[in-house]
């Protein structure tokens, strides 16, 4: 039942995932999403309260991954920039990424 096709993980908590991988690598190796390289980062948007800008950015990123044809014209960096400027008045996308909150694929166990 716990064999998803795609997994989204908060990059801010990857140390916890890697610790779990260390204690139980066979479980992770048995998960279809891990086997097929379909594990992606997605920053948390409700850690200490709702972060609407992250929630919107996450929705677009999920669309890019889950529905690539329908979202083929969306570049996550550009769309995130638009959202961040609207809500914050400045583009902090690269600062986010430099701080470890980024969108991309990851390999569990590396």
Secondary structure, DSSP 8 states (H G I E B T S, - for coil): ----S-EEE-GGGHHHHHHHHHH-HHHHHH-HHHHTT-EEE---S-SSS--HHHHHHHHHHHHHHH-TTTTTT--HHHHHHHHHHHHHSS--HHHHHHTT---EE--TT-
